[in-house]
Each structure stands twice: as C-alpha cells, then as structure tokens.
Amino acid sequence: MVKKWGVNPHFQKKPEQLIFQAMFLHRFLVTSLCLGGVSIAGMLSFAVQAQSSYQRPVVIERPKEYKALIQRDPEQRLIELSTVIKNLVYDIRYATNQNFTGQPLYPLRTRVCYLRKPAAEALARVAKSLQQKGWGLKIFDAYRPFGVTEQFWKLIGDERYVANPAKGSGHNRGIAVDLTLIDLSTLQELDMGTGFDNFSDTAHHSFTGLSAQVLQNRKLLREEMIAQGFVPLETEWWHYSLPNGARFPLLNIPFKKVMR
C-alpha cells in the first residue's frame, strides 16, 4: 500500500469506521465524565489504538452442521427464551440504533432470543424464583451470530469494549445473556445505576458509589443468577454467562435459520 501524506497505512481506516469511532468516543467521553468514569488518558488511548488482525477460529456456519451437532448432543440446541420463560420482556438493542454503535447489527424487527439448552433452563429457574417475589427479566441480548462480533471488531478493534473474534464470545456460544430486572406489575426496569452497554466504571460490580437501592437491585440480580450457575462479568452488571463455555462451539447461524 502506498503511503499518503505520511500516514501509516496501519492506521488508515474506511470513512465509516472513522465516523463511527468519533461518535463512539464522543458518547464514551460524555457518559464517563457525567458518571465519574475512567481517566481521560485511558479513554483517549482507544481512539489511536490500531485495529489488530486475528486468526478466524472454527465456527459452525451452516444450518446443516448445527443440526448434526444437536443430533449428537441435544444440550447444544438453541432454545428460544420466551418458550420456556413466562412474562419475559425483550428489548433487543442490536436490532435498533439504540446501542453503543448507533446502528442496527441484527435484522430490524428481530423478536427472538436464544440460549443453549442448559443456559436457557438455568435462566428459566432464575425467572421462576424472581416471579415469586414480583420481579421479572428483560433481555437485551443473548445468542449473537459470530458475524456480528466480527462487525464489532471492524468498528472498534479494542478488547476493552468488544470481544476479539480470535477468541469469540459467550454470546457466540449461546451461553451468555445481557439482562436486567423489571417490576412485573408495571414492567418498568429497576434502577441499576447505568443503562445497558455503559462503558464507565460505574457499570462495574465493584463500583459502590451508588444509592443503596441501586446496589440492592444489582445484588438481587447477581445473587439470583449465581444461584443458578451463571458467572457475572465484573465490568458489566448486565452480563452473565455459564462457565466452561468451550464445550459449546462458536456459531454463526442467522436467527431466521435457527427457527427452522
């Protein structure tokens, strides 16, 4: 590649990537400064980090491969969550522009969420326990096709905010879920101190500079999820996954083909 104006080609990106990253940095700065987040130096270093290349891992791409997998091991099946959990509310942010990228990453009007069978059954137990106390679950994201993780990486290329495709993510394996609590009588979210996909340290489980009620709400969700075998992610109060995810292969099956 020919260098232009002395710019290192390693840092040259498509215009849409540069526009997105400027928008993302602005949103990150505003959120972090308002909420007392991480240092300015830490935030700004994101903007100049070069997007690294990666070796693509083994991914199940074809529905035929997925069907063969679940025939060998029924635990590998993706279960649509509303079929096993009553009063479940979906707010699938990546099917809208109301997410940290500012653009839809899933097909518009997506109204399904999947998890591998053990994860779906564990989440159903969480929901049943919560419902006895008048609480319910709202789901932001669950199974995520691998191709979307690759899109995140092309836009951001920073492991502080998105999964490196070389490793894949729990979402790609169908064992991770992003969620919050709701009051079943009103369907209103409980106050968790930040919204979904907040990149400041205010979203960390260890952050204690919040009201007693917010801390109690986070504790309630965390205890219910841990009781059913889920593991919290320290930096995201909304993210939980089952351990030992390697037994579940990475998937890149579109939602509409999972439904068939």
C-alpha positions as CSV (number, residue, x, y, z in Angstrom):
1,M,0.0,0.0,0.0
2,V,1.3,3.5,-0.9
3,K,1.6,5.9,2.0
4,K,-0.3,9.1,1.6
5,W,0.6,12.4,3.4
6,G,2.9,10.4,5.7
7,V,0.1,8.5,7.3
8,N,1.0,5.0,8.5
9,P,-1.3,2.6,6.4
10,H,-1.7,0.5,9.6
11,F,-3.9,3.3,10.9
12,Q,-5.8,4.0,7.7
13,K,-9.5,3.1,8.0
14,K,-12.6,3.4,6.0
15,P,-14.5,6.7,6.3
16,E,-17.5,5.0,8.0
17,Q,-15.1,3.4,10.6
18,L,-13.6,6.8,11.4
19,I,-17.0,8.4,11.7
20,F,-18.3,5.7,13.9
21,Q,-15.2,5.8,16.2
22,A,-15.5,9.6,16.5
23,M,-19.2,9.1,17.5
24,F,-18.3,6.3,19.9
25,L,-15.5,8.3,21.5
26,H,-17.8,11.3,22.0
27,R,-20.5,9.1,23.6
28,F,-17.9,7.4,25.8
29,L,-16.5,10.7,26.9
30,V,-19.8,12.2,27.7
31,T,-21.0,9.1,29.6
32,S,-17.8,8.7,31.6
33,L,-17.4,12.4,32.5
34,C,-21.0,12.6,33.6
35,L,-20.8,9.4,35.7
36,G,-17.2,9.9,37.1
37,G,-15.8,7.1,34.9
38,V,-12.3,6.2,33.9
39,S,-9.4,8.5,33.2
40,I,-9.2,10.8,30.2
41,A,-5.9,9.2,29.2
42,G,-7.5,5.7,29.3
43,M,-10.4,6.9,27.2
44,L,-8.4,8.7,24.6
45,S,-6.0,5.8,24.1
46,F,-8.8,3.9,22.5
47,A,-9.0,6.4,19.6
48,V,-5.5,5.7,18.4
49,Q,-5.2,2.0,19.0
50,A,-4.7,0.2,15.7
51,Q,-7.2,-2.4,14.8
52,S,-5.4,-5.7,15.0
53,S,-5.8,-8.6,12.7
54,Y,-6.9,-12.0,14.0
55,Q,-6.9,-15.6,13.0
56,R,-10.5,-16.7,12.5
57,P,-11.4,-19.7,14.8
58,V,-13.5,-22.7,13.9
59,V,-17.1,-21.5,13.6
60,I,-20.2,-23.5,12.7
61,E,-21.7,-21.6,9.8
62,R,-24.2,-23.9,8.1
63,P,-27.5,-24.9,9.5
64,K,-26.8,-28.5,8.4
65,E,-23.7,-28.5,10.7
66,Y,-25.7,-27.1,13.6
67,K,-28.5,-29.8,13.1
68,A,-25.9,-32.5,13.1
69,L,-24.4,-31.1,16.3
70,I,-27.6,-31.1,18.2
71,Q,-28.4,-34.6,17.0
72,R,-25.2,-35.8,18.6
73,D,-25.7,-33.7,21.7
74,P,-29.2,-32.3,22.4
75,E,-27.6,-29.9,25.0
76,Q,-26.3,-27.9,22.1
77,R,-29.7,-26.9,20.9
78,L,-30.6,-23.2,20.9
79,I,-33.8,-22.6,22.8
80,E,-36.0,-19.5,22.2
81,L,-36.3,-18.0,25.6
82,S,-40.0,-17.0,25.5
83,T,-40.9,-20.6,25.0
84,V,-39.5,-21.5,28.5
85,I,-40.0,-18.3,30.5
86,K,-43.3,-16.6,31.1
87,N,-43.7,-12.8,31.2
88,L,-40.3,-12.3,29.6
89,V,-39.7,-8.9,28.1
90,Y,-37.4,-8.3,25.1
91,D,-35.5,-5.1,24.4
92,I,-33.2,-6.3,21.6
93,R,-31.0,-3.2,21.3
94,Y,-28.8,-4.6,18.5
95,A,-31.9,-4.8,16.2
96,T,-32.2,-1.0,16.6
97,N,-29.9,2.0,16.6
98,Q,-30.3,2.3,20.4
99,N,-27.0,0.7,21.2
100,F,-23.4,1.7,21.6
101,T,-22.7,1.5,17.8
102,G,-25.7,3.8,16.9
103,Q,-26.7,1.4,14.2
104,P,-28.7,-1.9,14.0
105,L,-26.5,-5.0,13.9
106,Y,-29.3,-7.5,13.8
107,P,-32.2,-7.7,11.3
108,L,-34.8,-5.0,12.1
109,R,-37.8,-6.2,14.0
110,T,-35.9,-9.2,15.5
111,R,-38.2,-10.6,18.2
112,V,-36.3,-13.7,19.3
113,C,-33.6,-14.5,21.8
114,Y,-31.8,-17.8,22.1
115,L,-29.6,-19.6,24.5
116,R,-28.1,-23.1,24.5
117,K,-30.4,-25.6,26.4
118,P,-28.5,-25.6,29.7
119,A,-28.3,-21.8,29.8
120,A,-32.0,-21.4,28.8
121,E,-33.1,-23.9,31.5
122,A,-30.9,-22.1,34.1
123,L,-32.4,-18.7,33.2
124,A,-35.9,-20.2,33.4
125,R,-35.1,-21.1,37.0
126,V,-33.9,-17.6,37.7
127,A,-37.1,-16.2,36.3
128,K,-39.3,-18.6,38.3
129,S,-37.5,-17.6,41.5
130,L,-37.9,-13.9,40.7
131,Q,-41.5,-14.1,39.8
132,Q,-42.3,-15.4,43.2
133,K,-41.1,-12.1,44.5
134,G,-42.9,-10.0,41.9
135,W,-39.8,-9.4,39.7
136,G,-39.2,-10.4,36.1
137,L,-36.5,-10.3,33.4
138,K,-35.9,-8.0,30.4
139,I,-33.4,-9.4,27.9
140,F,-31.1,-7.1,25.9
141,D,-29.1,-9.8,24.1
142,A,-28.4,-13.5,24.2
143,Y,-27.1,-15.7,21.4
144,R,-25.2,-13.5,18.9
145,P,-24.1,-14.7,15.5
146,F,-20.3,-14.7,15.2
147,G,-20.5,-12.4,12.1
148,V,-21.8,-9.6,14.4
149,T,-18.8,-10.0,16.7
150,E,-16.7,-9.5,13.6
151,Q,-18.6,-6.4,12.8
152,F,-18.0,-5.0,16.3
153,W,-14.3,-5.7,15.8
154,K,-14.1,-3.9,12.5
155,L,-15.7,-0.9,14.0
156,I,-13.9,-0.8,17.4
157,G,-10.9,-3.2,17.4
158,D,-10.5,-2.8,21.1
159,E,-10.9,-5.7,23.6
160,R,-11.9,-3.3,26.4
161,Y,-15.2,-2.9,24.7
162,V,-15.8,-5.8,22.3
163,A,-14.8,-9.4,22.0
164,N,-11.8,-10.3,19.9
165,P,-13.1,-12.7,17.2
166,A,-10.0,-14.8,17.5
167,K,-11.5,-15.9,20.8
168,G,-15.2,-15.5,20.1
169,S,-17.5,-14.7,22.9
170,G,-20.0,-16.4,25.2
171,H,-22.7,-14.8,23.2
172,N,-21.4,-16.6,20.1
173,R,-21.6,-19.8,22.0
174,G,-25.1,-19.2,23.2
175,I,-24.3,-19.3,26.9
176,A,-24.2,-15.5,27.7
177,V,-27.1,-13.2,28.3
178,D,-27.4,-9.4,28.8
179,L,-30.4,-8.6,31.0
180,T,-31.9,-6.5,33.8
181,L,-34.8,-6.8,36.3
182,I,-38.3,-5.4,35.9
183,D,-41.2,-4.9,38.2
184,L,-43.9,-7.4,36.9
185,S,-46.7,-5.1,38.0
186,T,-45.5,-2.2,35.9
187,L,-43.0,-3.8,33.5
188,Q,-40.6,-0.9,34.5
189,E,-36.9,-1.6,34.8
190,L,-35.4,-1.5,38.3
191,D,-32.7,1.2,38.6
192,M,-29.3,-0.3,38.1
193,G,-27.4,3.0,38.1
194,T,-26.4,2.9,34.4
195,G,-28.0,1.8,31.2
196,F,-27.1,-1.2,29.1
197,D,-23.7,-1.1,27.3
198,N,-22.3,1.7,29.6
199,F,-18.5,1.8,29.3
200,S,-17.7,3.7,32.5
201,D,-16.5,2.1,35.7
202,T,-20.0,2.9,37.2
203,A,-21.2,-0.2,35.5
204,H,-18.7,-2.4,37.4
205,H,-20.0,-4.7,40.1
206,S,-17.3,-3.4,42.4
207,F,-18.4,0.2,42.0
208,T,-20.1,1.3,45.2
209,G,-20.6,5.0,44.7
210,L,-24.3,4.4,44.0
211,S,-27.5,4.6,46.1
212,A,-28.4,1.8,48.5
213,Q,-31.4,0.9,46.3
214,V,-29.3,0.6,43.1
215,L,-26.7,-1.6,44.9
216,Q,-29.5,-3.7,46.3
217,N,-31.0,-4.1,42.8
218,R,-27.7,-5.2,41.4
219,K,-27.2,-7.6,44.3
220,L,-30.6,-9.2,43.7
221,L,-29.9,-9.9,40.1
222,R,-26.4,-11.1,40.8
223,E,-27.4,-13.5,43.6
224,E,-30.3,-15.0,41.6
225,M,-28.1,-15.5,38.5
226,I,-25.2,-17.0,40.5
227,A,-27.6,-19.3,42.4
228,Q,-28.4,-21.0,39.0
229,G,-24.8,-21.3,37.9
230,F,-24.2,-18.1,35.9
231,V,-21.0,-16.2,36.3
232,P,-21.0,-12.3,36.3
233,L,-18.7,-10.2,34.3
234,E,-17.0,-7.7,36.6
235,T,-17.2,-4.7,34.2
236,E,-20.8,-5.1,33.1
237,W,-23.6,-5.5,35.7
238,W,-26.0,-6.8,32.9
239,H,-23.8,-9.6,31.5
240,Y,-23.8,-13.2,32.8
241,S,-22.6,-16.4,31.3
242,L,-22.3,-20.1,32.1
243,P,-18.7,-21.3,32.8
244,N,-16.8,-23.9,30.7
245,G,-18.1,-22.4,27.5
246,A,-15.5,-24.2,25.3
247,R,-17.8,-27.2,25.1
248,F,-20.2,-25.1,23.1
249,P,-18.8,-24.3,19.6
250,L,-19.0,-20.8,18.2
251,L,-22.0,-20.3,15.9
252,N,-22.7,-18.1,13.0
253,I,-26.3,-19.2,12.3
254,P,-28.7,-16.4,11.5
255,F,-31.8,-16.1,13.7
256,K,-34.2,-17.0,10.9
257,K,-32.3,-20.2,10.2
258,V,-32.2,-21.2,13.9
259,M,-36.0,-21.0,13.9
260,R,-36.4,-23.6,11.1
